[in-house]
Amino acid sequence: MTGRRRWSTEEILDTATELLRTSDAESFSVRKLAAALGTDSSSLYRHFRNKTELLRAVADRILMAAMDGYRPEGDWKQRITALALRLREAFGEQPQLAVVWGRYASGGTGSRLVMDEVLQALCASGLPDEEIPVRYHRIVILLAALIASEAGVSTLTPEEYEQGMELFRVAALGADPERFPALAHFARDVRPLGADRRAAFEEILAAQLAHIETQIP
């Protein structure tokens, strides 16, 4: 009798990544993954202790992909900006995993590569060593929030997106000027959350880096 196939860690992560392309972290389960692989859940627990550990490993693969071929160039601000845009692009291709990264973080090689590059760039900025861990933390929190937020918008179906746009138009253009005077005044110029995401991403990041620059002796 032929024994049940043993799946490698990489094969498990490949299949998990594919499942997460069309579902979110809440509906994803080890049981569903095992069914997709044609095995039982117990065989997967030899590789990962629980669902959270598995999701962290999947998110780390995206970080690894983002860092593949990366070479630091320019000054410290250019390095952090280039890295941030690589992360944005990598998770933009798999937006469901951006939420996983923002929620569960990661402790794998990909995560270490990102952490080390941000810390190295901050060291090159001239900041005192005691300031670097705090500034690092602020940058990573900002990136995770921006990337996860953008991913949430990009996973909407066309119907959901159009419905959201219609609700935005009603909320803005239909605002009562007596109750919402500022909104009524700027209604025709206010942009919805999904507009100009890249420009907003870069501008918010640039503002954070400019603030850090003011702290350099």
PEQUI-V614869 format. One record per pair of residues at least 24 apart in sequence whose ideal C-beta (glycine too) atoms are under 10 Angstrom apart, sorted by the first residue. I is the first residue (numbers start at 1). GAP is how many residues later the second one is. D is the distance in Angstrom with one decimal. If there is no record, write none. Layout:
i = [I;I]
gap = [GAP;GAP]
d = [D;D]
This chain:
i = [4;4;4;4;5;5;5;5;6;6;6;7;7;7;7;7;7;7;7;7;8;9;9;9;9;9;9;10;10;11;11;12;12;12;12;12;12;12;12;12;12;12;13;13;13;13;13;13;13;14;14;15;16;16;16;16;16;16;16;16;16;17;17;17;17;17;17;17;17;18;19;19;20;20;20;20;20;20;20;20;20;21;21;21;21;21;22;22;23;24;24;24;24;24;24;24;25;25;25;25;25;25;25;25;25;25;25;26;26;28;28;28;28;28;29;30;51;52;52;52;53;53;54;54;55;55;55;55;55;55;55;56;56;56;56;56;56;56;56;56;57;57;57;57;57;58;58;58;58;58;58;58;58;59;59;59;59;59;59;59;59;59;59;59;59;59;59;59;60;60;60;60;60;60;60;60;60;60;60;60;60;60;61;61;61;61;61;61;61;62;62;62;62;62;62;62;62;62;62;62;63;63;63;63;63;63;63;63;63;63;63;63;63;63;64;64;64;64;64;64;64;64;64;65;65;65;65;65;65;66;66;66;66;66;66;67;67;67;67;67;67;67;67;68;68;70;70;70;72;72;72;72;74;75;75;75;76;76;76;76;76;76;76;76;76;76;76;76;76;77;77;77;77;77;77;77;77;77;78;78;79;79;79;79;79;79;79;80;80;80;80;80;80;80;80;80;80;80;80;80;80;81;81;81;81;81;81;82;82;83;83;83;83;83;83;83;84;84;84;84;84;84;84;84;84;84;84;84;84;85;85;85;85;86;86;87;87;87;87;87;87;88;88;88;88;88;88;88;88;88;88;89;89;90;91;91;91;91;91;91;91;92;92;92;92;92;92;93;94;95;95;95;95;95;95;95;95;95;96;96;96;96;97;97;98;98;98;98;98;98;98;98;98;98;99;99;99;99;99;99;99;100;100;101;101;101;101;101;102;102;102;102;102;102;102;102;102;102;103;103;105;105;111;114;114;115;118;121;122;122;122;125;125;125;125;125;126;126;126;126;127;127;127;127;127;128;128;128;131;131;131;131;132;134;134;135;135;135;135;135;136;138;138;138;139;139;139;139;141;142;142;142;142;142;142;143;143;143;143;145;146;146;146;146;146;146;147;149;149;149;149;150;150;150;150;150;150;152;152;153;153;153;153;153;154;154;156;161;161;164;164;164;165;165;165;165;167;168;168;168;168]
gap = [34;35;36;39;32;33;34;38;33;37;40;26;27;30;31;32;36;37;39;40;39;35;37;38;39;45;48;37;51;26;36;24;25;27;31;32;34;35;36;42;45;46;34;35;41;44;45;47;48;44;47;29;28;32;35;38;39;41;42;45;81;40;41;42;44;45;77;79;80;76;39;77;35;38;39;74;75;76;77;79;80;72;73;74;75;76;74;133;73;71;72;73;75;76;128;131;26;27;30;33;34;71;72;74;75;78;79;73;77;26;27;30;68;72;25;24;53;48;51;52;51;54;46;50;42;44;45;46;48;49;51;44;45;47;48;49;50;51;52;55;47;49;50;51;53;36;38;39;42;43;46;48;50;32;35;38;39;40;41;42;43;44;45;46;47;49;51;52;37;40;41;44;45;46;47;48;49;50;51;52;53;54;29;33;36;45;47;48;49;25;28;29;31;32;35;36;38;39;44;48;24;27;28;34;38;43;45;46;47;48;49;50;51;52;26;42;44;45;46;47;48;49;50;24;25;26;28;29;45;24;25;27;44;47;48;42;43;44;45;46;47;49;50;42;45;43;44;47;45;48;49;52;47;46;49;50;42;44;45;46;47;48;49;50;51;133;136;137;140;44;47;48;128;129;132;133;135;136;43;131;38;39;41;42;43;45;46;37;38;40;41;42;44;45;56;59;63;125;128;129;132;40;120;121;124;125;128;35;39;30;31;34;35;38;56;60;30;34;55;56;58;59;62;63;117;118;121;124;125;113;116;117;120;28;31;27;53;56;57;59;60;55;58;59;62;63;109;110;113;114;117;58;109;57;52;53;56;57;59;60;63;55;58;59;62;105;106;61;57;52;53;55;56;57;58;59;60;61;55;56;58;59;51;54;46;48;49;50;51;52;53;54;56;57;45;48;49;50;52;53;56;48;51;42;43;46;47;50;39;41;42;43;44;45;46;47;49;50;41;45;35;39;29;26;29;25;25;88;87;90;94;84;87;88;90;91;87;89;90;91;85;86;88;89;90;87;88;89;81;84;85;86;80;78;81;73;74;76;77;80;76;70;73;74;66;69;70;73;67;59;62;63;65;66;67;58;61;62;65;59;51;54;55;56;58;59;54;44;48;51;52;43;44;47;48;50;51;41;42;39;40;41;42;44;40;43;38;31;33;28;29;30;27;28;29;30;25;24;25;26;27]
d = [8.4;6.3;8.3;7.4;8.5;7.6;7.3;9.3;8.8;7.6;8.9;10.0;9.5;5.7;9.1;6.6;7.2;7.8;9.6;8.0;8.5;9.8;9.5;5.0;8.3;10.0;7.9;9.9;9.1;7.7;9.8;9.9;7.0;9.4;9.3;6.2;9.9;5.8;7.7;7.7;8.8;9.5;8.9;9.2;8.0;5.9;5.8;9.1;6.0;9.6;9.0;9.9;9.2;9.2;9.8;6.2;8.0;8.1;5.2;9.3;9.8;9.9;5.6;9.7;6.8;8.4;7.1;9.4;7.4;9.9;9.4;9.3;8.1;6.4;9.4;7.2;9.8;4.8;5.8;9.5;7.1;9.4;6.3;9.0;6.4;8.5;7.9;10.0;7.0;9.8;5.6;9.8;6.7;8.5;9.8;7.8;8.5;9.3;5.9;9.4;9.6;7.3;8.6;6.2;5.1;6.7;7.8;9.3;10.0;8.8;7.4;9.2;8.6;8.7;9.9;6.8;9.7;9.6;9.2;5.9;8.9;9.6;9.9;9.7;8.5;9.8;4.9;9.0;8.2;5.3;9.0;7.8;8.6;9.7;5.0;6.9;4.8;6.8;7.2;8.6;9.8;7.6;9.4;6.4;9.6;9.1;9.7;6.3;6.6;9.1;9.3;8.9;10.0;8.8;9.4;5.6;8.4;9.3;4.7;4.1;8.9;8.9;6.5;7.7;4.9;8.4;8.1;8.3;10.0;10.0;8.5;9.9;9.3;4.1;7.7;3.4;6.9;4.3;5.7;9.2;9.7;9.7;9.7;9.4;8.5;9.1;8.1;9.6;6.7;8.3;5.2;5.9;8.4;6.2;5.3;8.0;8.7;6.8;8.8;7.1;7.3;7.5;9.0;9.9;7.5;6.3;7.5;8.2;2.9;5.7;8.9;6.9;5.5;9.6;9.2;9.6;7.6;6.2;3.7;9.0;10.0;7.3;9.5;9.8;5.5;9.7;8.7;9.2;7.8;3.8;7.9;9.9;7.4;8.7;7.6;8.8;6.2;9.8;9.6;4.4;6.6;9.7;7.6;9.4;9.5;7.9;9.5;7.4;6.6;7.3;7.2;8.8;9.6;8.6;7.3;8.1;9.6;8.6;4.4;6.6;8.1;4.5;4.1;8.2;8.9;8.3;8.9;9.0;9.5;7.9;9.7;7.7;9.2;7.9;4.8;8.3;8.4;7.3;8.7;9.6;7.0;8.5;7.9;4.2;9.4;7.5;9.5;8.1;6.2;9.9;5.0;7.9;10.0;9.0;9.9;6.6;9.1;7.7;9.1;6.3;9.1;9.5;10.0;7.2;6.3;7.4;7.2;9.5;9.5;9.5;6.9;5.6;6.8;7.6;9.6;8.7;9.8;9.1;8.1;9.9;8.8;5.5;8.4;8.5;7.7;8.4;5.6;9.9;9.5;8.4;8.0;7.7;8.8;9.3;10.0;7.1;10.0;6.3;9.0;9.6;6.2;8.0;7.6;5.6;7.2;9.4;8.9;7.7;6.2;9.3;9.5;9.9;9.7;9.1;9.9;9.7;5.2;8.2;8.3;6.0;9.5;8.0;7.2;7.2;6.7;9.2;9.5;9.8;8.5;8.9;8.9;7.7;3.5;7.6;8.5;4.6;5.0;9.8;7.3;9.8;9.6;6.4;9.9;8.0;8.5;9.7;5.0;5.1;8.8;7.4;3.5;8.1;8.7;9.1;9.9;9.2;5.3;9.5;5.9;6.9;8.4;9.0;9.5;9.7;6.6;7.4;7.3;9.1;9.5;9.2;4.4;6.9;9.5;6.9;3.5;8.6;8.2;9.6;9.0;7.8;9.0;8.0;9.9;8.0;9.0;7.8;8.9;9.7;10.0;7.7;9.9;8.9;6.9;7.3;9.1;5.9;9.2;9.7;4.7;6.9;7.1;9.2;6.4;5.6;8.2;8.6;8.6;6.9;8.5;6.2;8.7;9.6;9.8;9.9;9.6;8.9;9.4;9.1;5.2;7.4;10.0;6.8;8.8;8.1;8.1;6.5;8.0;8.0;9.9;9.8;7.0;6.9;9.7;5.7;9.9;9.0;9.8;7.5;9.4;9.5;8.6;8.1;5.5;10.0;6.5;7.6;8.2;8.1;8.7;9.8;9.5;9.4;8.6;5.1;8.7;8.9;7.0;9.2;9.7;9.3;6.4;4.6;9.8;7.1;8.3;8.4;8.1;9.6;7.0;7.3;8.1;7.6;6.1;10.0;7.9;9.6;9.3;4.5;7.9;9.0;9.7]
